[in-house]
Amino acid sequence: SGFNSIGHMDTVSRGRHQIGHYKEGEEFIQNVFHVLSQIFTGKEKSNLAICWLQYEISKVIQCLQAKKKKKLKAQGRKSKKLAKNFLKAPDNRNNLSLWKLYAYLEWLLGNTDDSRKVFDTALGTAGTGGLKSAQLCSLSLLYAQLEVELLESIEGAVTSPAVHILTKLTESGPYVPYSGQVSPVNVLKARKTYEHALQDYLSKTAVSDQDQVCGTDQLVNLVGCYALFQYLTVGIDAAVLIYTQASEKLEVSSSQKCENTGENFGILNFPTALEAVTLLHTNLLRFHMKISVYPLNPLREALTEALKRYPSNQSLWRSYIHIQRKSHSASKARRFFDSVTRSTNSLEPWLFAIQAEQMRKKLTEKVQRADVGEIHCTIPETGLTNRIVALFEHAVQSENGTHCPLLWRMYLNFMV
């Protein structure tokens, strides 16, 4: 098609095929990983293994999205073999981050029971750090989130294995696999423990530099676990309340910190924590809307507030575009994109504004060309092509846009 890319460029489609991982690019990336794994030792080598496994998981997700069953099978075999080899290494046997990724990989490949076994084994060998251990919290949070995704309605949520996982996390005892509904007394105890742990974390201010990164991750995982626990045992409003409290506290701390020091160091890395908490909040709202009836406005408001603050967060933009697709009026979204692009130098708002318009164009064409005889109603949209071209023109004139190969390729692709 006239150009080649290393890795993947999944925003441009070529005919019916999505452009996926190129052979040459794939070989290059694999060679880099192989060479580095011979050079690195100890902690660096473990971190490299985590990056490598995350890259393999991204390819599995791509196969799932493209619904390529054959390719998924082959990719799954390769990724699993790699993960098992990593875990065989003596340095990695107790690395919870690697166990977590391996369990997630099995879950994505549809091997739910195998994945549960891996999660249970990892939690069983992880010790009894409870809410004090960042890795244990992170592992429990992912396991609980995956279990929650299997729910079909919020009615039976209290009996979900996720409640068991999140309750066990607070008990600081050895982990026992799920065997049935958690007793109401244990649920109450767990809620109290979460409440105290969160208060303790949010009242912390000064910590040393080494604790900074761990502290941020730990706080985000703790808020995620507590909010999910409240969602399953009380309801969506209780979960949203946790996110709101945590966000307010983090905002206050981050503004005080800037006034006191003029810089962000020596204290919990608040802006990133705030961003991660916001992401958990919006994802939970999206999930809740999928399995039950809930108004769109709270999610829309949370996303617009978050995007004004973090205009380069791609996950938030994806969610925003997803909810805007359901609305037939594009003017609100267009005004929002316009205001964000004026106030920031990051390129993501431009790219997503273009993508949103291209989706709208596709939808309009589909309706107008639908082979259903007489059509009484089409979406009243004209001049979409001109609008998209204007967006491209403005985007490539911005400082970052001029130097972005992806943007130019999308522009060329659109003009063709």
CORZIPE-V294873 format. One record per residue. N is the residue number from 1. RES is the residue in one small letter. SS is DSSP state (helix for helix, strand for strand, loop for the rest). BURIAL is # if it has 24 or more other ideal C-beta (glycine too) atoms within 12 Angstrom, else .. Layout:
N&RES&SS&BURIAL, N&RES&SS&BURIAL
//
This chain:
1&s&loop&., 2&g&loop&., 3&f&loop&., 4&n&loop&., 5&s&loop&#, 6&i&loop&., 7&g&loop&#, 8&h&loop&#, 9&m&loop&#, 10&d&loop&#, 11&t&loop&#, 12&v&loop&#, 13&s&strand&., 14&r&strand&., 15&g&loop&., 16&r&loop&., 17&h&strand&., 18&q&strand&., 19&i&loop&#, 20&g&loop&#, 21&h&loop&#, 22&y&loop&., 23&k&helix&., 24&e&helix&., 25&g&helix&., 26&e&helix&#, 27&e&helix&., 28&f&helix&., 29&i&helix&#, 30&q&helix&., 31&n&helix&., 32&v&helix&., 33&f&helix&#, 34&h&helix&., 35&v&helix&., 36&l&helix&., 37&s&helix&#, 38&q&helix&., 39&i&helix&., 40&f&loop&., 41&t&loop&., 42&g&helix&., 43&k&helix&., 44&e&helix&., 45&k&helix&#, 46&s&helix&#, 47&n&helix&., 48&l&helix&#, 49&a&helix&#, 50&i&helix&#, 51&c&helix&#, 52&w&helix&#, 53&l&helix&#, 54&q&helix&#, 55&y&helix&#, 56&e&helix&#, 57&i&helix&#, 58&s&helix&#, 59&k&helix&#, 60&v&helix&#, 61&i&helix&#, 62&q&helix&#, 63&c&helix&#, 64&l&helix&., 65&q&helix&., 66&a&helix&., 67&k&loop&., 68&k&loop&., 69&k&helix&., 70&k&helix&., 71&k&helix&., 72&l&helix&#, 73&k&helix&., 74&a&helix&., 75&q&helix&#, 76&g&helix&#, 77&r&helix&., 78&k&helix&#, 79&s&helix&#, 80&k&helix&#, 81&k&helix&., 82&l&helix&#, 83&a&helix&#, 84&k&helix&#, 85&n&helix&., 86&f&helix&#, 87&l&helix&#, 88&k&helix&., 89&a&loop&., 90&p&helix&., 91&d&helix&., 92&n&helix&#, 93&r&loop&., 94&n&loop&., 95&n&loop&#, 96&l&helix&#, 97&s&helix&#, 98&l&helix&#, 99&w&helix&#, 100&k&helix&#, 101&l&helix&#, 102&y&helix&#, 103&a&helix&#, 104&y&helix&#, 105&l&helix&#, 106&e&helix&#, 107&w&helix&#, 108&l&helix&#, 109&l&loop&#, 110&g&loop&., 111&n&loop&., 112&t&helix&., 113&d&helix&., 114&d&helix&., 115&s&helix&#, 116&r&helix&#, 117&k&helix&., 118&v&helix&#, 119&f&helix&#, 120&d&helix&#, 121&t&helix&#, 122&a&helix&#, 123&l&helix&#, 124&g&helix&., 125&t&helix&., 126&a&loop&#, 127&g&loop&., 128&t&loop&., 129&g&loop&#, 130&g&helix&#, 131&l&helix&#, 132&k&helix&., 133&s&loop&#, 134&a&helix&#, 135&q&helix&#, 136&l&helix&#, 137&c&helix&#, 138&s&helix&#, 139&l&helix&#, 140&s&helix&#, 141&l&helix&#, 142&l&helix&#, 143&y&helix&#, 144&a&helix&#, 145&q&helix&#, 146&l&helix&#, 147&e&helix&#, 148&v&helix&#, 149&e&helix&#, 150&l&loop&., 151&l&loop&#, 152&e&loop&., 153&s&loop&., 154&i&loop&#, 155&e&loop&., 156&g&loop&., 157&a&helix&#, 158&v&helix&#, 159&t&helix&., 160&s&loop&#, 161&p&helix&#, 162&a&helix&#, 163&v&helix&#, 164&h&helix&#, 165&i&helix&#, 166&l&helix&#, 167&t&helix&#, 168&k&helix&#, 169&l&helix&#, 170&t&helix&#, 171&e&helix&#, 172&s&loop&., 173&g&loop&., 174&p&loop&., 175&y&loop&#, 176&v&loop&., 177&p&loop&., 178&y&loop&#, 179&s&loop&., 180&g&loop&., 181&q&loop&., 182&v&loop&#, 183&s&loop&., 184&p&helix&., 185&v&helix&., 186&n&helix&#, 187&v&helix&#, 188&l&helix&., 189&k&helix&., 190&a&helix&#, 191&r&helix&#, 192&k&helix&., 193&t&helix&#, 194&y&helix&#, 195&e&helix&#, 196&h&helix&., 197&a&helix&#, 198&l&helix&#, 199&q&helix&., 200&d&helix&., 201&y&helix&#, 202&l&helix&#, 203&s&helix&., 204&k&loop&#, 205&t&loop&., 206&a&strand&., 207&v&loop&#, 208&s&loop&., 209&d&helix&., 210&q&helix&., 211&d&helix&., 212&q&helix&#, 213&v&helix&., 214&c&helix&#, 215&g&helix&#, 216&t&helix&#, 217&d&helix&#, 218&q&helix&#, 219&l&helix&#, 220&v&helix&#, 221&n&helix&#, 222&l&helix&#, 223&v&helix&#, 224&g&helix&#, 225&c&helix&#, 226&y&helix&#, 227&a&helix&#, 228&l&helix&#, 229&f&helix&#, 230&q&helix&#, 231&y&helix&#, 232&l&helix&#, 233&t&helix&#, 234&v&loop&#, 235&g&loop&., 236&i&helix&#, 237&d&helix&., 238&a&helix&#, 239&a&helix&#, 240&v&helix&#, 241&l&helix&., 242&i&helix&#, 243&y&helix&#, 244&t&helix&#, 245&q&helix&#, 246&a&helix&#, 247&s&helix&#, 248&e&helix&., 249&k&helix&#, 250&l&helix&#, 251&e&helix&#, 252&v&helix&., 253&s&helix&#, 254&s&helix&#, 255&s&helix&., 256&q&helix&., 257&k&helix&#, 258&c&helix&., 259&e&helix&., 260&n&helix&., 261&t&helix&., 262&g&loop&., 263&e&loop&., 264&n&loop&#, 265&f&loop&., 266&g&loop&., 267&i&strand&#, 268&l&loop&#, 269&n&loop&#, 270&f&helix&#, 271&p&helix&#, 272&t&helix&#, 273&a&helix&#, 274&l&helix&#, 275&e&helix&#, 276&a&helix&#, 277&v&helix&#, 278&t&helix&#, 279&l&helix&#, 280&l&helix&#, 281&h&helix&#, 282&t&helix&#, 283&n&helix&#, 284&l&helix&#, 285&l&helix&#, 286&r&helix&#, 287&f&helix&#, 288&h&helix&#, 289&m&helix&#, 290&k&helix&., 291&i&helix&., 292&s&loop&., 293&v&loop&., 294&y&loop&., 295&p&loop&., 296&l&loop&., 297&n&helix&., 298&p&helix&#, 299&l&helix&#, 300&r&helix&#, 301&e&helix&., 302&a&helix&#, 303&l&helix&#, 304&t&helix&#, 305&e&helix&#, 306&a&helix&#, 307&l&helix&#, 308&k&helix&#, 309&r&helix&#, 310&y&loop&#, 311&p&loop&#, 312&s&loop&#, 313&n&loop&#, 314&q&helix&., 315&s&helix&#, 316&l&helix&#, 317&w&helix&#, 318&r&helix&#, 319&s&helix&#, 320&y&helix&#, 321&i&helix&#, 322&h&helix&#, 323&i&helix&#, 324&q&helix&#, 325&r&loop&., 326&k&loop&., 327&s&loop&., 328&h&loop&., 329&s&loop&., 330&a&loop&#, 331&s&helix&., 332&k&helix&., 333&a&helix&#, 334&r&helix&#, 335&r&helix&., 336&f&helix&#, 337&f&helix&#, 338&d&helix&., 339&s&helix&., 340&v&helix&#, 341&t&helix&#, 342&r&helix&., 343&s&helix&., 344&t&loop&., 345&n&loop&., 346&s&loop&#, 347&l&loop&#, 348&e&helix&#, 349&p&helix&#, 350&w&helix&#, 351&l&helix&#, 352&f&helix&#, 353&a&helix&#, 354&i&helix&#, 355&q&helix&#, 356&a&helix&#, 357&e&helix&#, 358&q&helix&#, 359&m&helix&#, 360&r&helix&#, 361&k&helix&#, 362&k&helix&., 363&l&helix&#, 364&t&helix&#, 365&e&helix&., 366&k&helix&., 367&v&helix&., 368&q&helix&., 369&r&helix&., 370&a&loop&., 371&d&loop&., 372&v&loop&., 373&g&loop&., 374&e&loop&., 375&i&loop&., 376&h&loop&., 377&c&loop&., 378&t&loop&., 379&i&loop&., 380&p&loop&., 381&e&loop&#, 382&t&loop&., 383&g&loop&., 384&l&helix&#, 385&t&helix&., 386&n&helix&., 387&r&helix&#, 388&i&helix&#, 389&v&helix&., 390&a&helix&., 391&l&helix&#, 392&f&helix&#, 393&e&helix&., 394&h&helix&#, 395&a&helix&#, 396&v&helix&#, 397&q&helix&., 398&s&loop&#, 399&e&helix&., 400&n&helix&., 401&g&helix&#, 402&t&helix&., 403&h&loop&., 404&c&loop&#, 405&p&helix&., 406&l&helix&#, 407&l&helix&#, 408&w&helix&., 409&r&helix&#, 410&m&helix&#, 411&y&helix&#, 412&l&helix&., 413&n&helix&#, 414&f&helix&#, 415&m&helix&., 416&v&loop&.
//
